[in-house]
């Protein structure tokens, strides 16, 4: 399996984290992983919701201080 792609969206506010996550996922092949790092607290709701709506799988979610990190498998 290839190494996961990374997307640093720290400092961006809604709706930019979801929009840029969607654009990055569209560029990946199904099953590829994307690790997204954000600081917008609303992303804790928005990114999991986006994944459910678009058929992607949220593999992991963790918080490190102010940084939220999502691991997403493209659907």
CHARMM internal coordinates of N, CA and C (Angstrom, degrees):
IC EDIT
DIST 1 N 1 CA 1.4468
DIST 1 CA 1 C 1.5295
ANGL 1 N 1 CA 1 C 108.52
DIST 1 C 2 N 1.3033
ANGL 1 CA 1 C 2 N 117.25
DIHE 1 N 1 CA 1 C 2 N 138.71
DIST 2 N 2 CA 1.4573
ANGL 1 C 2 N 2 CA 122.21
DIHE 1 CA 1 C 2 N 2 CA 179.47
DIST 2 CA 2 C 1.5258
ANGL 2 N 2 CA 2 C 109.98
DIHE 1 C 2 N 2 CA 2 C -71.03
DIST 2 C 3 N 1.3126
ANGL 2 CA 2 C 3 N 115.00
DIHE 2 N 2 CA 2 C 3 N 157.91
DIST 3 N 3 CA 1.4591
ANGL 2 C 3 N 3 CA 120.24
DIHE 2 CA 2 C 3 N 3 CA 177.13
DIST 3 CA 3 C 1.5274
ANGL 3 N 3 CA 3 C 109.17
DIHE 2 C 3 N 3 CA 3 C -64.84
DIST 3 C 4 N 1.3235
ANGL 3 CA 3 C 4 N 116.16
DIHE 3 N 3 CA 3 C 4 N 146.67
DIST 4 N 4 CA 1.4645
ANGL 3 C 4 N 4 CA 121.05
DIHE 3 CA 3 C 4 N 4 CA -179.50
DIST 4 CA 4 C 1.5273
ANGL 4 N 4 CA 4 C 110.42
DIHE 3 C 4 N 4 CA 4 C -66.50
DIST 4 C 5 N 1.3173
ANGL 4 CA 4 C 5 N 115.66
DIHE 4 N 4 CA 4 C 5 N 143.77
DIST 5 N 5 CA 1.4642
ANGL 4 C 5 N 5 CA 121.11
DIHE 4 CA 4 C 5 N 5 CA 172.41
DIST 5 CA 5 C 1.5206
ANGL 5 N 5 CA 5 C 107.94
DIHE 4 C 5 N 5 CA 5 C -76.35
DIST 5 C 6 N 1.3168
ANGL 5 CA 5 C 6 N 116.54
DIHE 5 N 5 CA 5 C 6 N 151.46
DIST 6 N 6 CA 1.4688
ANGL 5 C 6 N 6 CA 121.17
DIHE 5 CA 5 C 6 N 6 CA -179.66
DIST 6 CA 6 C 1.5223
ANGL 6 N 6 CA 6 C 109.71
DIHE 5 C 6 N 6 CA 6 C -121.78
DIST 6 C 7 N 1.3370
ANGL 6 CA 6 C 7 N 114.10
DIHE 6 N 6 CA 6 C 7 N 144.31
DIST 7 N 7 CA 1.4549
ANGL 6 C 7 N 7 CA 120.78
DIHE 6 CA 6 C 7 N 7 CA 179.64
DIST 7 CA 7 C 1.5242
ANGL 7 N 7 CA 7 C 107.72
DIHE 6 C 7 N 7 CA 7 C -134.42
DIST 7 C 8 N 1.3242
ANGL 7 CA 7 C 8 N 117.05
DIHE 7 N 7 CA 7 C 8 N 115.67
DIST 8 N 8 CA 1.4623
ANGL 7 C 8 N 8 CA 122.59
DIHE 7 CA 7 C 8 N 8 CA -179.71
DIST 8 CA 8 C 1.5259
ANGL 8 N 8 CA 8 C 108.61
DIHE 7 C 8 N 8 CA 8 C -97.66
DIST 8 C 9 N 1.3277
ANGL 8 CA 8 C 9 N 115.53
DIHE 8 N 8 CA 8 C 9 N 107.09
DIST 9 N 9 CA 1.4595
ANGL 8 C 9 N 9 CA 120.98
DIHE 8 CA 8 C 9 N 9 CA -178.87
DIST 9 CA 9 C 1.5246
ANGL 9 N 9 CA 9 C 111.24
DIHE 8 C 9 N 9 CA 9 C -115.99
DIST 9 C 10 N 1.3171
ANGL 9 CA 9 C 10 N 116.13
DIHE 9 N 9 CA 9 C 10 N 21.84
DIST 10 N 10 CA 1.4615
ANGL 9 C 10 N 10 CA 120.21
DIHE 9 CA 9 C 10 N 10 CA 179.85
DIST 10 CA 10 C 1.5315
ANGL 10 N 10 CA 10 C 109.36
DIHE 9 C 10 N 10 CA 10 C -62.28
DIST 10 C 11 N 1.3330
ANGL 10 CA 10 C 11 N 115.21
DIHE 10 N 10 CA 10 C 11 N 136.83
DIST 11 N 11 CA 1.4565
ANGL 10 C 11 N 11 CA 121.08
DIHE 10 CA 10 C 11 N 11 CA 179.28
DIST 11 CA 11 C 1.5183
ANGL 11 N 11 CA 11 C 114.35
DIHE 10 C 11 N 11 CA 11 C 92.64
DIST 11 C 12 N 1.3292
ANGL 11 CA 11 C 12 N 117.59
DIHE 11 N 11 CA 11 C 12 N -12.16
DIST 12 N 12 CA 1.4671
ANGL 11 C 12 N 12 CA 120.49
DIHE 11 CA 11 C 12 N 12 CA 178.80
DIST 12 CA 12 C 1.5260
ANGL 12 N 12 CA 12 C 109.89
DIHE 11 C 12 N 12 CA 12 C -91.21
DIST 12 C 13 N 1.3250
ANGL 12 CA 12 C 13 N 115.93
DIHE 12 N 12 CA 12 C 13 N 145.02
DIST 13 N 13 CA 1.4593
ANGL 12 C 13 N 13 CA 121.18
DIHE 12 CA 12 C 13 N 13 CA 179.43
DIST 13 CA 13 C 1.5169
ANGL 13 N 13 CA 13 C 111.15
DIHE 12 C 13 N 13 CA 13 C -111.71
DIST 13 C 14 N 1.3331
ANGL 13 CA 13 C 14 N 114.39
DIHE 13 N 13 CA 13 C 14 N 161.99
DIST 14 N 14 CA 1.4574
ANGL 13 C 14 N 14 CA 124.10
DIHE 13 CA 13 C 14 N 14 CA -179.97
DIST 14 CA 14 C 1.5283
ANGL 14 N 14 CA 14 C 109.29
DIHE 13 C 14 N 14 CA 14 C -49.21
DIST 14 C 15 N 1.3081
ANGL 14 CA 14 C 15 N 118.58
DIHE 14 N 14 CA 14 C 15 N 134.94
DIST 15 N 15 CA 1.4591
ANGL 14 C 15 N 15 CA 130.14
DIHE 14 CA 14 C 15 N 15 CA 7.94
DIST 15 CA 15 C 1.5287
ANGL 15 N 15 CA 15 C 114.06
DIHE 14 C 15 N 15 CA 15 C -97.84
DIST 15 C 16 N 1.3293
ANGL 15 CA 15 C 16 N 118.27
DIHE 15 N 15 CA 15 C 16 N 7.07
DIST 16 N 16 CA 1.4687
ANGL 15 C 16 N 16 CA 120.17
DIHE 15 CA 15 C 16 N 16 CA -172.74
DIST 16 CA 16 C 1.5269
ANGL 16 N 16 CA 16 C 114.83
DIHE 15 C 16 N 16 CA 16 C -59.07
DIST 16 C 17 N 1.3480
ANGL 16 CA 16 C 17 N 120.82
DIHE 16 N 16 CA 16 C 17 N -40.99
DIST 17 N 17 CA 1.4658
ANGL 16 C 17 N 17 CA 117.95
DIHE 16 CA 16 C 17 N 17 CA 179.42
DIST 17 CA 17 C 1.5316
ANGL 17 N 17 CA 17 C 113.51
DIHE 16 C 17 N 17 CA 17 C -58.24
DIST 17 C 18 N 1.3262
ANGL 17 CA 17 C 18 N 117.07
DIHE 17 N 17 CA 17 C 18 N -42.36
DIST 18 N 18 CA 1.4707
ANGL 17 C 18 N 18 CA 119.79
DIHE 17 CA 17 C 18 N 18 CA -179.76
DIST 18 CA 18 C 1.5272
ANGL 18 N 18 CA 18 C 110.44
DIHE 17 C 18 N 18 CA 18 C -69.74
DIST 18 C 19 N 1.3127
ANGL 18 CA 18 C 19 N 117.47
DIHE 18 N 18 CA 18 C 19 N -42.67
DIST 19 N 19 CA 1.4681
ANGL 18 C 19 N 19 CA 120.08
DIHE 18 CA 18 C 19 N 19 CA -179.43
DIST 19 CA 19 C 1.5272
ANGL 19 N 19 CA 19 C 111.43
DIHE 18 C 19 N 19 CA 19 C -62.14
DIST 19 C 20 N 1.3086
ANGL 19 CA 19 C 20 N 116.90
DIHE 19 N 19 CA 19 C 20 N -44.29
DIST 20 N 20 CA 1.4718
ANGL 19 C 20 N 20 CA 119.98
DIHE 19 CA 19 C 20 N 20 CA -178.91
DIST 20 CA 20 C 1.5240
ANGL 20 N 20 CA 20 C 111.96
DIHE 19 C 20 N 20 CA 20 C -73.10
DIST 20 C 21 N 1.3329
ANGL 20 CA 20 C 21 N 116.83
DIHE 20 N 20 CA 20 C 21 N -31.91
DIST 21 N 21 CA 1.4687
ANGL 20 C 21 N 21 CA 120.01
DIHE 20 CA 20 C 21 N 21 CA 174.81
DIST 21 CA 21 C 1.5246
ANGL 21 N 21 CA 21 C 109.54
DIHE 20 C 21 N 21 CA 21 C -63.69
DIST 21 C 22 N 1.3301
ANGL 21 CA 21 C 22 N 117.04
DIHE 21 N 21 CA 21 C 22 N -44.89
DIST 22 N 22 CA 1.4598
ANGL 21 C 22 N 22 CA 121.01
DIHE 21 CA 21 C 22 N 22 CA 178.72
DIST 22 CA 22 C 1.5154
ANGL 22 N 22 CA 22 C 112.09
DIHE 21 C 22 N 22 CA 22 C -60.43
DIST 22 C 23 N 1.3185
ANGL 22 CA 22 C 23 N 116.97
DIHE 22 N 22 CA 22 C 23 N -43.15
DIST 23 N 23 CA 1.4657
ANGL 22 C 23 N 23 CA 120.75
DIHE 22 CA 22 C 23 N 23 CA 179.49
DIST 23 CA 23 C 1.5267
ANGL 23 N 23 CA 23 C 110.54
DIHE 22 C 23 N 23 CA 23 C -63.23
DIST 23 C 24 N 1.3243
ANGL 23 CA 23 C 24 N 116.89
DIHE 23 N 23 CA 23 C 24 N -42.68
DIST 24 N 24 CA 1.4697
ANGL 23 C 24 N 24 CA 120.63
DIHE 23 CA 23 C 24 N 24 CA 179.96
DIST 24 CA 24 C 1.5252
ANGL 24 N 24 CA 24 C 111.16
DIHE 23 C 24 N 24 CA 24 C -65.98
DIST 24 C 25 N 1.3292
ANGL 24 CA 24 C 25 N 117.45
DIHE 24 N 24 CA 24 C 25 N -39.44
DIST 25 N 25 CA 1.4662
ANGL 24 C 25 N 25 CA 120.61
DIHE 24 CA 24 C 25 N 25 CA 179.86
DIST 25 CA 25 C 1.5254
ANGL 25 N 25 CA 25 C 111.33
DIHE 24 C 25 N 25 CA 25 C -66.23
DIST 25 C 26 N 1.3225
ANGL 25 CA 25 C 26 N 117.40
DIHE 25 N 25 CA 25 C 26 N -37.98
DIST 26 N 26 CA 1.4706
ANGL 25 C 26 N 26 CA 120.49
DIHE 25 CA 25 C 26 N 26 CA 179.61
DIST 26 CA 26 C 1.5280
ANGL 26 N 26 CA 26 C 111.66
DIHE 25 C 26 N 26 CA 26 C -62.44
DIST 26 C 27 N 1.3243
ANGL 26 CA 26 C 27 N 117.09
DIHE 26 N 26 CA 26 C 27 N -25.65
DIST 27 N 27 CA 1.4669
ANGL 26 C 27 N 27 CA 121.17
DIHE 26 CA 26 C 27 N 27 CA -179.22
DIST 27 CA 27 C 1.5301
ANGL 27 N 27 CA 27 C 112.42
DIHE 26 C 27 N 27 CA 27 C -82.63
DIST 27 C 28 N 1.3391
ANGL 27 CA 27 C 28 N 117.61
DIHE 27 N 27 CA 27 C 28 N -7.76
DIST 28 N 28 CA 1.4628
ANGL 27 C 28 N 28 CA 121.74
DIHE 27 CA 27 C 28 N 28 CA -178.10
DIST 28 CA 28 C 1.5228
ANGL 28 N 28 CA 28 C 111.15
DIHE 27 C 28 N 28 CA 28 C -97.70
DIST 28 C 29 N 1.3143
ANGL 28 CA 28 C 29 N 115.81
DIHE 28 N 28 CA 28 C 29 N 160.68
DIST 29 N 29 CA 1.4661
ANGL 28 C 29 N 29 CA 121.71
DIHE 28 CA 28 C 29 N 29 CA 174.10
DIST 29 CA 29 C 1.5282
ANGL 29 N 29 CA 29 C 108.63
DIHE 28 C 29 N 29 CA 29 C -82.97
DIST 29 C 30 N 1.3408
ANGL 29 CA 29 C 30 N 117.85
DIHE 29 N 29 CA 29 C 30 N 152.16
DIST 30 N 30 CA 1.4649
ANGL 29 C 30 N 30 CA 120.27
DIHE 29 CA 29 C 30 N 30 CA 176.77
DIST 30 CA 30 C 1.5297
ANGL 30 N 30 CA 30 C 111.18
DIHE 29 C 30 N 30 CA 30 C -52.96
DIST 30 C 31 N 1.3319
ANGL 30 CA 30 C 31 N 114.89
DIHE 30 N 30 CA 30 C 31 N 134.20
DIST 31 N 31 CA 1.4580
ANGL 30 C 31 N 31 CA 121.11
DIHE 30 CA 30 C 31 N 31 CA -179.91
DIST 31 CA 31 C 1.5197
ANGL 31 N 31 CA 31 C 114.06
DIHE 30 C 31 N 31 CA 31 C 92.44
DIST 31 C 32 N 1.3400
ANGL 31 CA 31 C 32 N 117.58
DIHE 31 N 31 CA 31 C 32 N -18.93
DIST 32 N 32 CA 1.4656
ANGL 31 C 32 N 32 CA 120.26
DIHE 31 CA 31 C 32 N 32 CA 177.82
DIST 32 CA 32 C 1.5239
ANGL 32 N 32 CA 32 C 109.84
DIHE 31 C 32 N 32 CA 32 C -65.87
DIST 32 C 33 N 1.3321
ANGL 32 CA 32 C 33 N 115.47
DIHE 32 N 32 CA 32 C 33 N 151.53
DIST 33 N 33 CA 1.4596
ANGL 32 C 33 N 33 CA 121.21
DIHE 32 CA 32 C 33 N 33 CA -178.17
DIST 33 CA 33 C 1.5206
ANGL 33 N 33 CA 33 C 111.68
DIHE 32 C 33 N 33 CA 33 C -101.32
DIST 33 C 34 N 1.3300
ANGL 33 CA 33 C 34 N 114.72
DIHE 33 N 33 CA 33 C 34 N 144.49
DIST 34 N 34 CA 1.4556
ANGL 33 C 34 N 34 CA 122.73
DIHE 33 CA 33 C 34 N 34 CA 174.87
DIST 34 CA 34 C 1.5223
ANGL 34 N 34 CA 34 C 107.50
DIHE 33 C 34 N 34 CA 34 C -128.82
DIST 34 C 35 N 1.3246
ANGL 34 CA 34 C 35 N 116.50
DIHE 34 N 34 CA 34 C 35 N 128.02
DIST 35 N 35 CA 1.4629
ANGL 34 C 35 N 35 CA 121.60
DIHE 34 CA 34 C 35 N 35 CA 174.87
DIST 35 CA 35 C 1.5239
ANGL 35 N 35 CA 35 C 107.03
DIHE 34 C 35 N 35 CA 35 C -104.87
DIST 35 C 36 N 1.3347
ANGL 35 CA 35 C 36 N 115.53
DIHE 35 N 35 CA 35 C 36 N 121.87
DIST 36 N 36 CA 1.4578
ANGL 35 C 36 N 36 CA 122.10
DIHE 35 CA 35 C 36 N 36 CA -176.45
DIST 36 CA 36 C 1.5247
ANGL 36 N 36 CA 36 C 108.67
DIHE 35 C 36 N 36 CA 36 C -115.17
DIST 36 C 37 N 1.3301
ANGL 36 CA 36 C 37 N 117.00
DIHE 36 N 36 CA 36 C 37 N 129.67
DIST 37 N 37 CA 1.4598
ANGL 36 C 37 N 37 CA 121.82
DIHE 36 CA 36 C 37 N 37 CA 175.81
DIST 37 CA 37 C 1.5220
ANGL 37 N 37 CA 37 C 108.99
DIHE 36 C 37 N 37 CA 37 C -115.41
DIST 37 C 38 N 1.3432
ANGL 37 CA 37 C 38 N 115.66
DIHE 37 N 37 CA 37 C 38 N 127.73
DIST 38 N 38 CA 1.4613
ANGL 37 C 38 N 38 CA 121.87
DIHE 37 CA 37 C 38 N 38 CA -177.45
DIST 38 CA 38 C 1.5304
ANGL 38 N 38 CA 38 C 109.69
DIHE 37 C 38 N 38 CA 38 C -136.29
DIST 38 C 39 N 1.3318
ANGL 38 CA 38 C 39 N 115.59
DIHE 38 N 38 CA 38 C 39 N 160.98
DIST 39 N 39 CA 1.4575
ANGL 38 C 39 N 39 CA 120.86
DIHE 38 CA 38 C 39 N 39 CA 173.10
DIST 39 CA 39 C 1.5243
ANGL 39 N 39 CA 39 C 111.69
DIHE 38 C 39 N 39 CA 39 C -118.39
DIST 39 C 40 N 1.3142
ANGL 39 CA 39 C 40 N 118.12
DIHE 39 N 39 CA 39 C 40 N -6.58
DIST 40 N 40 CA 1.4658
ANGL 39 C 40 N 40 CA 121.84
DIHE 39 CA 39 C 40 N 40 CA 179.14
DIST 40 CA 40 C 1.5280
ANGL 40 N 40 CA 40 C 108.95
DIHE 39 C 40 N 40 CA 40 C -73.27
DIST 40 C 41 N 1.3475
ANGL 40 CA 40 C 41 N 119.19
DIHE 40 N 40 CA 40 C 41 N 116.49
DIST 41 N 41 CA 1.4665
ANGL 40 C 41 N 41 CA 120.78
DIHE 40 CA 40 C 41 N 41 CA -178.32
DIST 41 CA 41 C 1.5326
ANGL 41 N 41 CA 41 C 113.35
DIHE 40 C 41 N 41 CA 41 C -59.07
DIST 41 C 42 N 1.3282
ANGL 41 CA 41 C 42 N 117.68
DIHE 41 N 41 CA 41 C 42 N -29.16
DIST 42 N 42 CA 1.4674
ANGL 41 C 42 N 42 CA 120.17
DIHE 41 CA 41 C 42 N 42 CA 179.94
DIST 42 CA 42 C 1.5248
ANGL 42 N 42 CA 42 C 112.30
DIHE 41 C 42 N 42 CA 42 C -67.07
DIST 42 C 43 N 1.3141
ANGL 42 CA 42 C 43 N 117.34
DIHE 42 N 42 CA 42 C 43 N -19.82
DIST 43 N 43 CA 1.4659
ANGL 42 C 43 N 43 CA 120.71
DIHE 42 CA 42 C 43 N 43 CA 178.58
DIST 43 CA 43 C 1.5221
ANGL 43 N 43 CA 43 C 111.45
DIHE 42 C 43 N 43 CA 43 C -63.32
DIST 43 C 44 N 1.3332
ANGL 43 CA 43 C 44 N 117.85
DIHE 43 N 43 CA 43 C 44 N -24.17
DIST 44 N 44 CA 1.4672
ANGL 43 C 44 N 44 CA 121.23
DIHE 43 CA 43 C 44 N 44 CA 177.81
DIST 44 CA 44 C 1.5239
ANGL 44 N 44 CA 44 C 111.10
DIHE 43 C 44 N 44 CA 44 C -61.34
DIST 44 C 45 N 1.3219
ANGL 44 CA 44 C 45 N 116.71
DIHE 44 N 44 CA 44 C 45 N -25.99
DIST 45 N 45 CA 1.4670
ANGL 44 C 45 N 45 CA 122.37
DIHE 44 CA 44 C 45 N 45 CA 176.72
DIST 45 CA 45 C 1.5241
ANGL 45 N 45 CA 45 C 110.01
DIHE 44 C 45 N 45 CA 45 C -97.48
DIST 45 C 46 N 1.3283
ANGL 45 CA 45 C 46 N 115.78
DIHE 45 N 45 CA 45 C 46 N -46.61
DIST 46 N 46 CA 1.4653
ANGL 45 C 46 N 46 CA 121.21
DIHE 45 CA 45 C 46 N 46 CA -170.99
DIST 46 CA 46 C 1.5281
ANGL 46 N 46 CA 46 C 114.33
DIHE 45 C 46 N 46 CA 46 C -66.92
DIST 46 C 47 N 1.3218
ANGL 46 CA 46 C 47 N 118.22
DIHE 46 N 46 CA 46 C 47 N -44.02
DIST 47 N 47 CA 1.4676
ANGL 46 C 47 N 47 CA 119.71
DIHE 46 CA 46 C 47 N 47 CA -175.55
DIST 47 CA 47 C 1.5280
ANGL 47 N 47 CA 47 C 111.75
DIHE 46 C 47 N 47 CA 47 C -69.90
DIST 47 C 48 N 1.3533
ANGL 47 CA 47 C 48 N 120.24
DIHE 47 N 47 CA 47 C 48 N -46.46
DIST 48 N 48 CA 1.4722
ANGL 47 C 48 N 48 CA 118.35
DIHE 47 CA 47 C 48 N 48 CA 175.15
DIST 48 CA 48 C 1.5367
ANGL 48 N 48 CA 48 C 112.49
DIHE 47 C 48 N 48 CA 48 C -59.31
DIST 48 C 49 N 1.3348
ANGL 48 CA 48 C 49 N 116.85
DIHE 48 N 48 CA 48 C 49 N -39.13
DIST 49 N 49 CA 1.4698
ANGL 48 C 49 N 49 CA 120.31
DIHE 48 CA 48 C 49 N 49 CA 178.44
DIST 49 CA 49 C 1.5299
ANGL 49 N 49 CA 49 C 110.35
DIHE 48 C 49 N 49 CA 49 C -63.46
DIST 49 C 50 N 1.3277
ANGL 49 CA 49 C 50 N 117.11
DIHE 49 N 49 CA 49 C 50 N -44.80
DIST 50 N 50 CA 1.4601
ANGL 49 C 50 N 50 CA 121.27
DIHE 49 CA 49 C 50 N 50 CA 178.05
DIST 50 CA 50 C 1.5295
ANGL 50 N 50 CA 50 C 110.66
DIHE 49 C 50 N 50 CA 50 C -58.36
DIST 50 C 51 N 1.3266
ANGL 50 CA 50 C 51 N 116.65
DIHE 50 N 50 CA 50 C 51 N -44.13
DIST 51 N 51 CA 1.4701
ANGL 50 C 51 N 51 CA 120.36
DIHE 50 CA 50 C 51 N 51 CA -179.67
DIST 51 CA 51 C 1.5255
ANGL 51 N 51 CA 51 C 111.08
DIHE 50 C 51 N 51 CA 51 C -60.52
DIST 51 C 52 N 1.3273
ANGL 51 CA 51 C 52 N 116.80
DIHE 51 N 51 CA 51 C 52 N -45.65
DIST 52 N 52 CA 1.4763
ANGL 51 C 52 N 52 CA 120.29
DIHE 51 CA 51 C 52 N 52 CA 178.77
DIST 52 CA 52 C 1.5244
ANGL 52 N 52 CA 52 C 110.95
DIHE 51 C 52 N 52 CA 52 C -61.18
DIST 52 C 53 N 1.3194
ANGL 52 CA 52 C 53 N 116.55
DIHE 52 N 52 CA 52 C 53 N -46.00
DIST 53 N 53 CA 1.4651
ANGL 52 C 53 N 53 CA 121.26
DIHE 52 CA 52 C 53 N 53 CA -177.00
DIST 53 CA 53 C 1.5273
ANGL 53 N 53 CA 53 C 112.52
DIHE 52 C 53 N 53 CA 53 C -65.70
DIST 53 C 54 N 1.3249
ANGL 53 CA 53 C 54 N 117.56
DIHE 53 N 53 CA 53 C 54 N -33.37
DIST 54 N 54 CA 1.4650
ANGL 53 C 54 N 54 CA 121.47
DIHE 53 CA 53 C 54 N 54 CA -174.72
DIST 54 CA 54 C 1.5246
ANGL 54 N 54 CA 54 C 113.96
DIHE 53 C 54 N 54 CA 54 C -99.24
DIST 54 C 55 N 1.3343
ANGL 54 CA 54 C 55 N 117.46
DIHE 54 N 54 CA 54 C 55 N -0.82
DIST 55 N 55 CA 1.4618
ANGL 54 C 55 N 55 CA 120.36
DIHE 54 CA 54 C 55 N 55 CA 176.44
DIST 55 CA 55 C 1.5190
ANGL 55 N 55 CA 55 C 115.01
DIHE 54 C 55 N 55 CA 55 C 83.17
DIST 55 C 56 N 1.3274
ANGL 55 CA 55 C 56 N 116.82
DIHE 55 N 55 CA 55 C 56 N 19.30
DIST 56 N 56 CA 1.4616
ANGL 55 C 56 N 56 CA 120.79
DIHE 55 CA 55 C 56 N 56 CA 175.24
DIST 56 CA 56 C 1.5248
ANGL 56 N 56 CA 56 C 108.13
DIHE 55 C 56 N 56 CA 56 C -92.81
DIST 56 C 57 N 1.3457
ANGL 56 CA 56 C 57 N 116.48
DIHE 56 N 56 CA 56 C 57 N 161.04
DIST 57 N 57 CA 1.4667
ANGL 56 C 57 N 57 CA 120.18
DIHE 56 CA 56 C 57 N 57 CA -178.02
DIST 57 CA 57 C 1.5255
ANGL 57 N 57 CA 57 C 109.18
DIHE 56 C 57 N 57 CA 57 C -110.97
DIST 57 C 58 N 1.3292
ANGL 57 CA 57 C 58 N 115.37
DIHE 57 N 57 CA 57 C 58 N 123.40
DIST 58 N 58 CA 1.4555
ANGL 57 C 58 N 58 CA 120.92
DIHE 57 CA 57 C 58 N 58 CA 175.84
DIST 58 CA 58 C 1.5203
ANGL 58 N 58 CA 58 C 107.23
DIHE 57 C 58 N 58 CA 58 C -81.47
DIST 58 C 59 N 1.3265
ANGL 58 CA 58 C 59 N 116.47
DIHE 58 N 58 CA 58 C 59 N 105.93
DIST 59 N 59 CA 1.4611
ANGL 58 C 59 N 59 CA 122.97
DIHE 58 CA 58 C 59 N 59 CA -174.39
DIST 59 CA 59 C 1.5223
ANGL 59 N 59 CA 59 C 110.99
DIHE 58 C 59 N 59 CA 59 C -82.53
DIST 59 C 60 N 1.3262
ANGL 59 CA 59 C 60 N 117.06
DIHE 59 N 59 CA 59 C 60 N -35.71
DIST 60 N 60 CA 1.4527
ANGL 59 C 60 N 60 CA 120.46
DIHE 59 CA 59 C 60 N 60 CA -178.32
DIST 60 CA 60 C 1.5084
ANGL 60 N 60 CA 60 C 111.68
DIHE 59 C 60 N 60 CA 60 C -156.13
DIST 60 C 61 N 1.3325
ANGL 60 CA 60 C 61 N 114.59
DIHE 60 N 60 CA 60 C 61 N 152.72
DIST 61 N 61 CA 1.4613
ANGL 60 C 61 N 61 CA 121.39
DIHE 60 CA 60 C 61 N 61 CA 178.38
DIST 61 CA 61 C 1.5229
ANGL 61 N 61 CA 61 C 106.71
DIHE 60 C 61 N 61 CA 61 C -146.05
DIST 61 C 62 N 1.3272
ANGL 61 CA 61 C 62 N 116.89
DIHE 61 N 61 CA 61 C 62 N 126.46
DIST 62 N 62 CA 1.4582
ANGL 61 C 62 N 62 CA 119.41
DIHE 61 CA 61 C 62 N 62 CA 178.84
DIST 62 CA 62 C 1.5208
ANGL 62 N 62 CA 62 C 109.98
DIHE 61 C 62 N 62 CA 62 C -143.21
DIST 62 C 63 N 1.3194
ANGL 62 CA 62 C 63 N 114.61
DIHE 62 N 62 CA 62 C 63 N 157.98
DIST 63 N 63 CA 1.4605
ANGL 62 C 63 N 63 CA 121.28
DIHE 62 CA 62 C 63 N 63 CA 179.93
DIST 63 CA 63 C 1.5193
ANGL 63 N 63 CA 63 C 108.12
DIHE 62 C 63 N 63 CA 63 C -120.72
DIST 63 C 64 N 1.3267
ANGL 63 CA 63 C 64 N 115.91
DIHE 63 N 63 CA 63 C 64 N 131.46
DIST 64 N 64 CA 1.4603
ANGL 63 C 64 N 64 CA 122.58
DIHE 63 CA 63 C 64 N 64 CA 178.47
DIST 64 CA 64 C 1.5281
ANGL 64 N 64 CA 64 C 106.90
DIHE 63 C 64 N 64 CA 64 C -130.12
DIST 64 C 65 N 1.3172
ANGL 64 CA 64 C 65 N 116.72
DIHE 64 N 64 CA 64 C 65 N 91.29
DIST 65 N 65 CA 1.4606
ANGL 64 C 65 N 65 CA 120.58
DIHE 64 CA 64 C 65 N 65 CA -173.62
DIST 65 CA 65 C 1.5200
ANGL 65 N 65 CA 65 C 109.45
DIHE 64 C 65 N 65 CA 65 C 66.37
DIST 65 C 66 N 1.3246
ANGL 65 CA 65 C 66 N 116.88
DIHE 65 N 65 CA 65 C 66 N -123.92
DIST 66 N 66 CA 1.4647
ANGL 65 C 66 N 66 CA 121.15
DIHE 65 CA 65 C 66 N 66 CA 179.57
DIST 66 CA 66 C 1.5249
ANGL 66 N 66 CA 66 C 112.57
DIHE 65 C 66 N 66 CA 66 C -86.31
DIST 66 C 67 N 1.3278
ANGL 66 CA 66 C 67 N 117.39
DIHE 66 N 66 CA 66 C 67 N -4.76
DIST 67 N 67 CA 1.4673
ANGL 66 C 67 N 67 CA 121.25
DIHE 66 CA 66 C 67 N 67 CA -175.30
DIST 67 CA 67 C 1.5253
ANGL 67 N 67 CA 67 C 110.62
DIHE 66 C 67 N 67 CA 67 C -95.47
DIST 67 C 68 N 1.3287
ANGL 67 CA 67 C 68 N 115.28
DIHE 67 N 67 CA 67 C 68 N 127.67
DIST 68 N 68 CA 1.4655
ANGL 67 C 68 N 68 CA 122.08
DIHE 67 CA 67 C 68 N 68 CA 171.82
DIST 68 CA 68 C 1.5173
ANGL 68 N 68 CA 68 C 107.21
DIHE 67 C 68 N 68 CA 68 C -100.14
DIST 68 C 69 N 1.3340
ANGL 68 CA 68 C 69 N 116.52
DIHE 68 N 68 CA 68 C 69 N 134.98
DIST 69 N 69 CA 1.4631
ANGL 68 C 69 N 69 CA 121.23
DIHE 68 CA 68 C 69 N 69 CA -178.91
DIST 69 CA 69 C 1.5276
ANGL 69 N 69 CA 69 C 108.24
DIHE 68 C 69 N 69 CA 69 C -123.36
DIST 69 C 70 N 1.3159
ANGL 69 CA 69 C 70 N 116.27
DIHE 69 N 69 CA 69 C 70 N 123.11
DIST 70 N 70 CA 1.4603
ANGL 69 C 70 N 70 CA 122.71
DIHE 69 CA 69 C 70 N 70 CA 179.14
DIST 70 CA 70 C 1.5230
ANGL 70 N 70 CA 70 C 109.01
DIHE 69 C 70 N 70 CA 70 C -114.35
DIST 70 C 71 N 1.3208
ANGL 70 CA 70 C 71 N 116.40
DIHE 70 N 70 CA 70 C 71 N 135.70
DIST 71 N 71 CA 1.4601
ANGL 70 C 71 N 71 CA 121.44
DIHE 70 CA 70 C 71 N 71 CA 171.42
DIST 71 CA 71 C 1.5209
ANGL 71 N 71 CA 71 C 106.34
DIHE 70 C 71 N 71 CA 71 C -111.02
DIST 71 C 72 N 1.3218
ANGL 71 CA 71 C 72 N 116.03
DIHE 71 N 71 CA 71 C 72 N 121.59
DIST 72 N 72 CA 1.4635
ANGL 71 C 72 N 72 CA 122.52
DIHE 71 CA 71 C 72 N 72 CA -173.00
DIST 72 CA 72 C 1.5206
ANGL 72 N 72 CA 72 C 109.48
DIHE 71 C 72 N 72 CA 72 C -124.07
DIST 72 C 73 N 1.3415
ANGL 72 CA 72 C 73 N 116.10
DIHE 72 N 72 CA 72 C 73 N 133.33
DIST 73 N 73 CA 1.4621
ANGL 72 C 73 N 73 CA 121.63
DIHE 72 CA 72 C 73 N 73 CA 172.64
DIST 73 CA 73 C 1.5267
ANGL 73 N 73 CA 73 C 107.41
DIHE 72 C 73 N 73 CA 73 C -98.91
DIST 73 C 74 N 1.3205
ANGL 73 CA 73 C 74 N 116.21
DIHE 73 N 73 CA 73 C 74 N 125.51
DIST 74 N 74 CA 1.4685
ANGL 73 C 74 N 74 CA 119.46
DIHE 73 CA 73 C 74 N 74 CA -179.35
DIST 74 CA 74 C 1.5209
ANGL 74 N 74 CA 74 C 109.69
DIHE 73 C 74 N 74 CA 74 C -64.65
DIST 74 C 75 N 1.3270
ANGL 74 CA 74 C 75 N 115.30
DIHE 74 N 74 CA 74 C 75 N 135.01
DIST 75 N 75 CA 1.4616
ANGL 74 C 75 N 75 CA 121.82
DIHE 74 CA 74 C 75 N 75 CA 179.78
DIST 75 CA 75 C 1.5009
ANGL 75 N 75 CA 75 C 111.61
DIHE 74 C 75 N 75 CA 75 C -85.84
END
COOR INIT
IC SEED 1 N 1 CA 1 C
IC BUILD
